[in-house]
């Protein structure tokens, strides 16, 4: 990885009196968000003053992403931009943690003079101690690297200060991954699978429910593998049963389901458990068998189709979201056309498309990167255009139907008053349902009649309230 920084060495200023203020900037995926929430909890418990505006913070923590080139570039650019605050603002300490630091470690300190310290993904629970040490001992000789633990698995007793709405939350049930997809570097810096216990997850979810959470989104690198590291294959089924028994929870959503080797009985559980959202996020990545073998995905196109058929047979209203990689080394026009035909055939509800990024240390690195950037971009756009047409058709088919919607809050679009989500729409990554009626509250479940489709978004009219949270 090449990093360019033009920032000069900074002159350290004395921190103002009073409790030091700390801001956390989060990049990347929901799993990173949970890590940031754990750091915020540690900071608050230690008596540090946590603020949202990094422009007036004494210390800034950047929780980075290091998955693919675009994510790495965003992380590096963010560090450089925040480093400017050390020259003209209040900040005296800038610390990076997360996947980028775990992956590149000392290289970051050499190339980014803005950084005062870097912290690995297994040591961020010590962030309050590290911040205090840097603020009090911010001399050139102070310790600048913390990489003593390979990973950190939080539990129900770990302090956590949530980011975002009160009515839904992410819950991370495991760390790491035992799969070795050829394009993915995550296991090299996040490690092998390490699962929490059912008791730990249920305790956390119960406390979240008491705090007003009505929707829990389970996340992990490989959700179906939960418990395998403890010799408990299929333990995800037991966990779901335990979570749906929590009275305060209304929706439970499973994220990151791989398309093969699903736990026995999982599809039946979707069909039989009303609290389990009829929503499947399944990263398929490609459908050509040759590409799947080179990707080391461990499944075949026939198995993928069979799994999709089984979900749709048992759960007629299921929404399926998937992701694909175009431009994988050696992908021919014929192989790509198979992928186009597959998307057209399957009529997915949502599709994310990534252009292949060659990552050092992965098995695919030996293939090089022979597909040019222009071809990758064209293939990506072709799939996205096709999927938008499919999504518009699916949205049009919903017009006139009634759906339960959870109100999120004020609409991002000024044309409407509020926006919400159906059970088939995950937070932050899928579309929303806009409503113009007043008198609804975030976290409230209402019945909505769909009156218009706007691509991935819908417009609805509130028919009747269903259930609401107390307003605090």
N, C-alpha and C positions, 0 to 999 in steps of 0.2 A: 504494500500500500504506500502510495506517495502522498505526502502531506506538504502543503505550502502555507507558510505563515509569514506575514510581513510585520508582525507586531514587535516593537522594540521591548527591551527589558523594562519592567515597570518599577517605579519608585514607590515603596511601601509607605502608606500613610497610617497614622495612629487612628484606631477605631474610636468612635465617639463613646461617651460614657453610657452606662445602662446595659440592659441585656442585649447581647449581640443578635442581630436579625439575620435570618437565613431564608433564602428562596430556593426552590427546587424546580428545575426545568426538565420536563419529561419528553423524550422522543421515543418513537417506535411503537410497539404493539401493546395490547392490554396486559400482557405479562409484565412488561416494563412498568406499566401504570401501577400494578400491585406492588412492585418493588419500591416505587416512589412513595406509595402510601405507607409502606412499612418504615421507610426512612423518615417520613414526616412524623409518624408516630413516635419514633425514637427521639427525634429532635424535640418534639413537644414535651415528652416525658422528662427529658433532661433539663427542661426549663429554658430552652432557647426560644426566641421569639420568631415563629414561622410566619412569613409574609408572602404575598403573592407577587408583588412587584419587585422583580430582580433589580430594577434601576436604583432602588434605595436600600438594597440589602448589603450587610457587611460581608456575608459569605454567600456564594452561589454554587449550587451543586447541579451538574448536568448529567442526567441519566441517559446515556447514549445508546444508540442502536448500531450494530455492526454486521447486519445480516447480508445485505447486498450493496453494490456500489452506490446507488442513490441514497440509501440510508446512511452509509458511512460519510458521504459528502455532506449530507444535512448535519450530521453530528459534528463534523470538523468545522463547518461554516458557523454553526451555532457557538462553538467554543471560541472561535476567533471574534465573533460579534460581541459575545459577553466579555471577552478579554478587554475590549475597548472601554468597558465600564470601570476597569481598574485604572485607567488613565484619566478619565473625566468624571467618574462617579464616586460612590461611597465604597464600593466593593474593594476589599483587601485580600480576599481569599477565593480562588476559583478552583473547584474540585470536579473531576470527571469520574463517573462510575458507569457501570452497565457493560453491555456486550462488547462495545468497541475497546474499552480499556482492558477487559479480560482477554480479548483476542490479540491486542498489540502491545499491551503493557508498557515497558520502558520506552518503546519507540515513540509513544505519544509525548512523553516529557522532553525527549530530544528535539522533536519537531515543532512542538507547540509551547513556546515560552510563556504563553498566557497562563498555563496551568501551574498551580502550586502543588497539587497532589493528584494521584490517581488511585482509585479503590476498585478492587475486583468484585465480581458478582457474589462471591462467598463472604466478603467482608463488609458489605454495605450496612449490615446491622450495627456496626461499630461507628456509624457516621457521626453521631453526636460527640463521641470521644475524639474522633479524628478532627472534626471541626474545632473543638475546644483547643486541641493541641496546636493546630495551625494558627488560630487566632492569637494564642498566647505566646507561641514560640515561632512566629513567622520569620525566622532568620534563614539565610541560605543553607545553614547546616541542619535544619530540621528534617525529620523523616518525610519522604514524599511518596512512598509506594506502600500499599497494603494488599498483599496477595497471599495470605496465609492459609485460606480455606478454599477448597475447590468449588463449593456451592453452599447455598443456604436454603434451608427448607423451613419456612415460617410455620407457626401453628396458631391455634386459637388464642393462646395467651400472649402472642406477640403484639406489642402496641402497633396500632394502625390508624392513620388519619386519612379517611377516604377523600378522594377527589371526585367532584361531579355530583349528580343528583342524589337526593336522599333515598329515592324509591327503588333504585336498582344498584347492583354491585357485581364486580368480578370476584370470583373465588378461585385461586390457583391451587390445584390439587396435587400437582407433582412438578418436579424440575427435571430437566435433561431429557434425553431420548436415546433409546437403544437402536433405533433404525439408522441406517447408513445410506441415505439417498445420495447419489453421486454428486448432486449439485449443491448440497447443503453443508455448511461448515459449523452449524450450531452445536452438534455433539462435541466438536473439538474444543469449544470454550465454555459450554454449559454442562458438559459431562453426560454420563449415562443416567438412565431413569432413576429417580428417587421419589417415591410416593409418600404422601402424608397418610395418616391413619384415618379410617372412617370416623372414629370418635372425634378427632381433631377438626375435620371438615364440618361435621354436624354441629359441634359446639360453636364454631365460628358462624355458621349459617343461622343457627338459633339466635345468637346475639344480634346478628344483622337484622333478623326479622323483628326482634323486640325494638330495634332502633328505627324501624319504619321501612326497611327494605321489603319489597314485594316480588322482586324478580332477581334471581341469582343466575349468573352466567358462568358456568364451570369452564375453566381454561387450563391448558397444559400444552406441552409440545406434542404429546400423543395421548389423548384422553382415554381411548380404549385400553391402553396398556396399564392403566391405574392398578396398582397392587402386584403386578407381575414381579417386580424387584423383591417383593416379600414372599414370593411363591404363591400369590393369591390371584391366579388368573381369573378374569371375569368379575373382579371385585367391584367394577363400576356399576354393575347391576344392583348389588347390595347397597352401594352408596346412594344411588338414585332412589331406591325404596326408602331409605332412611331420611333423605332430604325432603321427599314429597310428603312425608308424615308431619312435617313442621307446619303447624296451623297458620302461622303468620305469612308464609310464603304462598304466592299465587301462581307464579310462573317459574319454571326451571328450564334453563337452556343449556344444551351440550354443544360446545365448540370444538373444532379440530377432530373430527371423526375420520380416520383413514378408511379407504374403501374396501379393504380386505381384512380378514381376521378380526371381525367385530365380535364382541362377546356374545355367546349363545343367549338368545332371548332378548337381546337389546331392541330389535325391531318390534317384537311383540310388546315390549314395555312402552314404546312410543305409542302404540295403538291403544293400550289399555289404561295408561296413566294420564288423567286429564290435566294434571299440573305440568306435565312434560310438554314443552312447546313443540308443535309439529314442524320443526325446523332442523334441517340437517346441513351442517357445514362440512363438506367432504372434499379435501384438496386432491383432485384426480391427477392434475399436472399434464397428462397427455393421454391419448387413446391408442396411438400406434404401438403395437407390441414390440417392435424393434426399439423405439425410443424408450418405452417403459423398461426394457431390459437394460439399456445403456444408462438409464437413470437409477437403476437398482431399486425400483419401487416394490418389487416382490409380488406383483399381481399381474393379471392379464386383462385384456380388453373384455373378454367374455365374462370374467369374474366381476368386473366393474359393472357391466350391463346387468348382470344377474342381481347384484346388490341393489342397484337403482330400481329395478323391477320389483324387488321384494319390498322396499320401502313404499313404493307407490301402491302396491297391491294392498298392503296392510293399513296405510295411512293415506286415504284418497286426497286430503287437503294439504299434504306435506309440501313445504317449501324447501327447495334444495339449492344451496349456494355452493359453488365450487371455484377452484382456481386452476389456471393453466400456465405453463411456461412455453413461450414460442422462441424459436431460434436456438434450441438446444443443439450442441455440436453435431453436425451431420444431418440436421433436419432437412429433408428434401421437400420440394413443392408437393409431391404426392403424399408424403407423411403429414404435411400441414393440411392438405385438403381432407384427409381422413378426420382430422380434428374439427375442421369446419363442418363437415357432414355430421359429425357426432353432436356438436352443439345444436345444430339445426334439428336433429332427430330428437334429442332429449328435452329440449325446451326448458332449460334450467330457469329458476327464478332470478338468480343473480350469478354473475360470473366476474371474477377478477382475472386479469391477464397480465403476466409479467414477461418482460423480455429477458432472455438468459443473461446472467451475469457470471463470468468466470471468476471463481473464488479460489484463492490460494489455499492449498492444503486439502482440497476436496478431491475425490476420486475422478471427477470429470475434468480436472485441470489438465490431465494428460491428453485430452482430446483437442485442446486448444480452443479457439473461438472463431471457427471458420465462417459462420453466417454473419454477413455484414450488418451494421447497425441499421441501415436503411431498410433492409429486408425485414429485420426483426420488427421495426416500428410499423411497417406496412401490414405485417401479419397480425400484430397486436390490434391495430385499428380496425382491421377487417372483422376480427372476432367481436370487438366491442360494439361495432356498428350492428352486426347481426344480433347480438344479445339485446341491444336497446330496442330493436324491432320486436323481439320476443317479449321483452318486459312490457312494452306498450300494449301488445296484444293481451297479455295476461291481466294487465291493469284494466283494460277495456272490458274484459269478461267479468270483472268484479263490480262494475257499475250496476247499481240497483240492489246489490246485496247488502246485508247488515253484518257488521263485524264488531267484536269487542276490541276496544282501543284503550291503551294506557296513555294518559296525557303525560307528555314529557315536560312541557313548559311553553313559554312564549315562542312563537314561530320565528324562524330565521328569515322567512320570506315576509316582507312587510304587508303583503296583500291579505295575510291571514292573521288571526289572533293567536292561535295555539297550534302546536303540533304534537302528535302522539305516534304510537306504534301498535301494530297488531302483533299477535304472538308469532307471526311468521316474519317479523322484521327485527333483526338484532340491533342493539344500540350502536350508534356511531358509524357502522359500516353499511347499513342498508337504507332504503328509502324511509319516508315518514308519511303519516296521514295528517293533512292540514285540516283544521276546523276553524270556522269564523265565530262560533258562538262564544259568548262570555260566560263567566260563572263556573268554569271548571278549574281544577287545581292539579298541579303536578302530582303524579302518583294515583290519580283518580282513574278508575275503570269506567268507561262509558260505552254505550251502544251507539254505533255510528252507521249511517247509511252512506255508502260510497256513491258519489255523484259525478266524479271525473277522474281520469287517469292522466298523469303528467310524467310519462316515462316510468322511472322507478318510484316516483311519489304518487300519492293519491289525495283526493280532496273528499272530505266527508261532511255530513251534517249530523250533529248530535241528536239522537232520538230520545235517549233516556240515560240518566246516571245509573251506574251499576254498583260501584263500591268506591269509597274514598278514604283517604288517610286523614287523620286529624291534622289540622293546620297548626304548625308550631310558630 
